[in-house]
C-alpha cells in the first residue's frame, strides 16, 4: 500500500473528509488535495509526522505499510505484555 491508499483508509475509518483533517492538523486543505492531484512524493516529514501522530500509526505503516495491520500489531504487543506481567507475578508469589 502507498501513502495515499493508507491516508484514504484512515480518513474512511475515522469518517473524516480531507478538509476536516486539514483543519484538525492545521494544514491548508489545498495541501492535502495537491497530494491526491499532483502526487505525494514531496510530502514533508512535518506533515507525515502530524498525520501519523493524529491517526496513531507508525510512519512506516503510513508511508508504505498497511494501516489495517496496525491494530493487530498493538493487540499482539499487549498480549505479550500481559503474558510477561503474569509470569513476573507468578515468580513473585
NORTAKA-V784887 format. One record per backbone hydrogen bond with DSSP energy under -1.0 kcal/mol. NH is the residue of the N-H (numbers start at 0). CO is the residue of the C=O. If there is no record, write none. Layout:
<<NH/CO> <NH/CO>>
This chain:
<<5/1> <6/2> <7/3> <8/4> <9/5> <10/6> <11/7> <12/8> <13/9> <15/10> <20/16> <21/17> <22/18> <23/19> <24/20> <26/21> <30/27> <31/27> <32/28> <33/29> <34/30> <35/31> <36/32> <37/33> <42/39> <47/43> <48/44> <49/45> <50/46> <51/47> <52/48> <53/49> <54/50> <56/51> <61/57> <62/58> <63/59> <64/60> <68/65> <72/68> <73/69> <74/70> <75/71> <76/72> <77/73> <78/74> <79/75> <80/76> <81/77> <82/78> <83/79> <84/80> <85/81> <86/82> <87/83> <88/84> <89/85> <90/86> <91/87>>
